[in-house]
Structures are given as structure tokens and as C-alpha cells.
Amino acid sequence: MALAPERATLAAEVEGVTVAYDSAGREIVALSALDLALRPGEVLGLVGPNGSGKTTLIRVLTGVVRPSAGRVQLSGRDVAAISQSEIARLVAVVPQDPVLPPAFESLDCVLMGRTPHLRMFQQEGPHDLDVARRAMLATDTWAFADRPVGELSGGERQRVIVARALAQETPVLLLDEPTAHLDIGHQGAVLGLMRRFARQEGKAVLAVVHDLTLAAHYCDRLVMLSAGSVSAEGAPADVLRPELLSEVYGVPVTVIPHPDTGRPVVAPSDGG
């Protein structure tokens, strides 16, 4: 299902993208003729069951995985035609399972986000330090800036990774399960922060979110993947329909409107 906003306004776009792997002589299709568009100033939630192609799509958008067919663009530029350093100035990623050097202090890890903006062998300057500090204040991590990341909890490390992505100062943010390891307070804080950056700075945010109720609350649009294809896209209420969720996830669900926002609240159904 293709989206059709004006091309000039798109922060990222994939057209007809297929990703296929060979496994023991058998072709495995991770994405199949996928179309997706991401606009500046919006938070787009990517939902769907495990193995539906969500992480693969993020890897395609960053040039890590090259599609078997189709086209990928960032800010109107073909990803296949630009270098990884250029891609890193256009898109920042919060990965699903980040690896951080345990002996590095948190501030040093956040400063890694400034690397795409520095020349070879150039050291960070006052501006880079200020960007990193503001990113850490925004993510509630400045209090442990001088602590080694090996001493942090899983949730604290996750917020450091989000701060590193913010410090990269890119027009596009890709987040693969950004609320993993976070308590309910910081889940809302991180997704609310993404929405604020989209609204106030025009950033385009694509977030893989497993919690469908959180996705409905914080995302402007949702795209639901199933077996590498788009099953539905649109406003949360249009995508998170009980019959569609039951079909895609293979379990009965209950969907009710939130008493304050009217947005969908999704819960498993006992089927009784």
C-alpha cells in the first residue's frame, strides 16, 4: 500500500523494496515490494509481530542491508549512491541491542554521536560538548555523565543510546524498540521526547514499538508489517482494529478507546 505525499516533503522513502536471503539453498524473503514514506515533523510507528521485517527495514534505510529490488531515499538522495558518513549525517539510529564499551563514561558514549560532523582526527570542541550535554539533559542522563556505562542499569544505558542519537543532530531518527528495558515513566518520556523533537524541530521519527497502546498514544501514523509486507497503514484507530490484530498476531485481542484521549488501548482477550 503506497503512500503519496509530495516527494519534496519526504524525509525518507522506500519504493518497491524487496530483501531476500539465501538460506541453505532456500530463498527467505524478509521484505516484499514494500512502499513506505516518512515525512518531516511526524512520528511514524512501525508495528507487527516478531519476524515481520521491522528491523530489516531500519537496516535498509541506513544502507546496512541492500535491497534485492526497489529504491531507498533519504532527504531525496539515493542511499545506494552516498557514503556511510553521509548517511550518518542524515539519519541516527537507536538499535535494538546496542553495544557500548563498558569502561567508557556515559558522556564519552554520547559524544560518539558527534563523529559524523568531525573531520578525521578532529577532537570534539565546545559546541560538540554543548550538544551532548543538551541531549543528556533531554534524556535525563546528565546526572551520570561521568559514570562508566558498565555500571548503569539496562534502562539507563538505553537512555544514553537515545542521547547519542539526539547528539548526532540528524533530520531523521530511526528507533528500533526504543522503550526496551525502560520503566513505564521513562517509556513515556522517551516517546514524548521524540514527538516533541518532531513537532518543534521538524525531525522525522520512525519507531519500532511493540507495545501497541504506547504506539497508539505517541505516534501520528502507524504502519503494520506482516511477513514482510504492509498489512495496514494510517491513523492508530484505523490500524489497531481487533479483527486485523487478531489476524496478524494470531491471538484474540480487545481494543477500547482511552478514556482521556480516545486513542486505542490494546489488550489480549481471554476469548471467553
C-alpha positions in Angstrom: 0.0 0.0 0.0 1.8 3.1 -1.2 1.7 6.5 0.5 1.6 9.5 -1.8 2.7 12.8 -0.2 4.7 15.2 -2.3 8.2 13.8 -2.9 9.8 17.1 -1.9 8.5 16.9 1.6 9.7 13.3 2.3 12.4 12.7 4.8 12.7 9.0 3.8 11.1 6.8 1.2 11.3 3.2 0.1 9.7 2.2 -3.1 9.1 -1.4 -4.1 11.8 -2.7 -1.8 12.4 -6.4 -1.6 15.0 -8.0 0.6 15.7 -11.7 0.1 18.3 -14.0 1.6 19.6 -17.4 0.6 19.4 -19.9 3.5 20.7 -23.4 2.8 19.6 -23.1 -0.9 16.2 -21.7 0.0 15.2 -18.1 -0.6 13.9 -16.3 2.5 12.0 -13.0 1.7 12.3 -10.5 4.6 10.6 -7.6 2.8 8.4 -7.9 -0.3 7.8 -5.0 -2.7 7.4 -2.6 0.3 6.4 1.0 -0.1 6.8 3.5 2.8 7.2 7.2 3.2 8.3 9.2 6.3 7.5 13.0 6.5 9.4 15.6 8.5 7.6 16.6 11.7 5.9 13.2 12.2 6.3 10.2 14.4 5.6 7.0 12.4 5.2 3.9 14.4 6.3 0.6 12.9 4.3 -2.3 14.4 3.8 -6.0 13.7 4.8 -9.4 15.1 8.3 -10.7 15.5 9.9 -11.6 12.2 7.7 -9.3 10.2 10.6 -7.3 8.8 10.7 -4.2 11.0 14.4 -4.4 11.9 15.3 -5.3 8.3 13.5 -2.1 7.2 15.6 0.0 9.5 18.8 -1.6 8.2 17.7 -0.9 4.6 17.1 2.7 5.4 20.6 3.1 6.8 22.3 1.3 3.9 23.4 -1.6 6.1 21.3 -4.0 4.0 21.0 -3.5 0.3 17.6 -4.5 -1.2 17.3 -7.1 -3.9 14.9 -4.7 -5.7 13.5 -1.3 -5.2 14.8 2.2 -4.2 15.6 3.8 -0.9 16.0 7.6 -0.4 16.9 9.8 2.5 16.1 13.5 2.1 15.7 12.9 -1.6 19.1 11.2 -2.0 19.5 7.6 -3.1 21.0 5.7 -0.2 22.9 3.4 -2.7 24.8 6.4 -4.1 26.0 8.1 -0.9 28.7 7.1 1.6 28.1 5.8 5.1 29.5 9.0 6.6 26.9 11.0 4.6 24.2 8.6 5.7 25.2 9.2 9.3 24.6 12.9 8.9 21.1 12.2 7.6 19.9 9.5 10.0 20.6 8.4 13.5 19.7 5.0 14.9 18.8 3.7 18.3 19.5 0.0 17.7 17.6 -2.9 19.4 20.7 -4.4 21.1 23.3 -1.6 21.4 26.9 -2.5 22.3 28.7 0.1 24.4 32.3 -0.1 25.7 31.7 -0.8 29.5 34.6 1.3 30.6 33.6 4.4 28.7 31.9 7.2 30.6 28.4 8.0 29.6 29.3 11.4 28.2 32.0 9.9 26.0 29.4 7.5 24.6 27.0 10.3 23.8 29.9 12.3 22.2 30.2 9.4 19.7 27.1 10.8 18.1 29.2 13.8 17.0 31.6 11.7 14.9 29.9 12.2 11.6 30.3 16.0 12.0 34.1 15.9 12.7 37.0 15.7 10.2 39.4 12.8 10.5 41.4 13.1 13.8 39.4 16.2 14.8 38.6 16.4 18.5 35.3 17.4 19.9 35.0 21.1 20.7 32.9 23.3 23.0 29.9 23.1 20.5 30.0 19.3 20.5 30.1 19.2 24.3 27.2 21.5 24.5 25.2 19.4 22.0 26.0 16.3 24.0 25.0 18.0 27.3 21.7 19.1 26.0 21.0 15.6 24.6 21.7 14.1 28.0 19.6 16.7 29.9 16.7 15.9 27.5 17.0 12.2 28.2 17.6 12.5 32.0 21.1 11.1 31.8 23.3 14.1 32.6 23.3 13.1 36.3 25.5 10.1 35.5 27.6 11.7 32.6 30.9 10.7 34.3 29.8 7.1 35.2 31.1 4.2 33.2 28.3 2.6 31.2 29.2 -0.8 32.6 27.8 0.4 35.9 24.5 1.6 34.5 21.2 -0.3 34.6 19.7 -1.5 31.3 17.3 1.4 31.3 20.0 3.9 31.9 22.1 2.5 29.1 19.1 2.7 26.8 18.6 6.4 27.5 22.3 7.0 26.9 21.9 5.4 23.4 18.9 7.7 22.8 21.0 10.7 23.9 23.8 9.6 21.5 21.2 9.6 18.6 20.0 13.0 19.5 23.6 14.4 19.7 24.0 13.2 16.1 21.7 16.1 15.0 20.2 14.4 12.0 16.9 15.2 10.3 15.8 11.5 10.6 15.7 9.4 13.7 15.2 5.6 13.5 14.4 3.8 16.7 14.3 0.0 17.0 12.3 -0.7 20.2 13.5 2.5 22.0 11.5 1.7 25.1 13.2 -1.7 25.7 14.5 -2.0 29.3 12.7 1.2 30.3 10.2 1.5 33.1 6.8 3.0 32.3 7.8 6.5 33.3 10.8 6.6 31.0 8.9 4.8 28.2 6.5 7.8 28.0 9.4 10.3 28.5 11.4 8.9 25.6 8.4 8.6 23.2 7.1 12.0 24.3 10.6 13.5 23.6 10.6 12.0 20.1 7.2 13.6 19.5 8.5 17.0 20.8 11.5 16.9 18.5 9.2 16.1 15.6 6.8 18.9 16.4 9.4 21.6 17.4 12.3 20.8 15.2 10.7 19.1 12.2 12.5 15.8 12.7 11.1 12.7 11.1 10.9 9.8 13.5 10.3 6.2 12.7 10.0 4.0 15.8 9.6 0.2 16.1 7.2 -0.2 19.0 6.0 -3.5 20.3 3.6 -2.0 22.9 0.6 -1.2 20.7 -1.1 1.0 23.3 2.1 3.1 23.6 2.4 3.3 19.8 -1.2 4.5 19.5 -0.7 7.2 22.1 2.5 8.7 20.8 2.6 8.1 17.0 0.9 10.2 14.4 0.6 7.2 12.0 1.2 3.5 12.2 2.4 1.0 9.6 1.7 -2.6 10.4 4.0 -5.2 8.8 3.2 -8.8 8.5 5.5 -11.3 6.7 7.5 -8.5 5.1 4.5 -6.7 3.6 2.3 -3.8 4.8 -0.9 -5.1 6.2 -2.3 -1.6 7.1 -1.2 2.0 7.5 -2.9 5.1 8.7 -4.1 6.7 11.9 -3.8 4.5 15.0 -7.5 3.9 15.2 -7.6 2.8 11.6 -4.8 0.3 12.0 -5.4 -1.1 15.5 -8.7 -2.9 14.7 -9.5 -6.1 16.7 -10.1 -8.2 13.6 -6.9 -7.1 11.9 -4.8 -7.5 15.0 -6.2 -11.0 15.6 -5.4 -12.0 12.1 -1.9 -10.6 12.1 -0.8 -11.6 15.6 -2.8 -14.8 15.7 -4.4 -14.1 19.0 -7.8 -12.6 20.0 -7.4 -9.0 21.3 -9.7 -6.4 22.8 -9.4 -2.7 21.7 -11.1 0.0 23.6 -10.8 3.8 23.4 -8.6 5.5 26.1 -10.9 7.5 28.5 -8.9 10.7 28.1 -7.5 10.6 24.5 -9.9 8.3 22.7 -6.9 6.6 21.2 -6.9 2.7 21.1 -5.9 0.7 24.1 -5.0 -2.9 23.1 -5.1 -5.9 25.5 -5.1 -9.6 25.0 -8.6 -11.2 25.1 -9.3 -14.4 27.0 -11.6 -15.4 24.2 -14.2 -16.4 26.8 
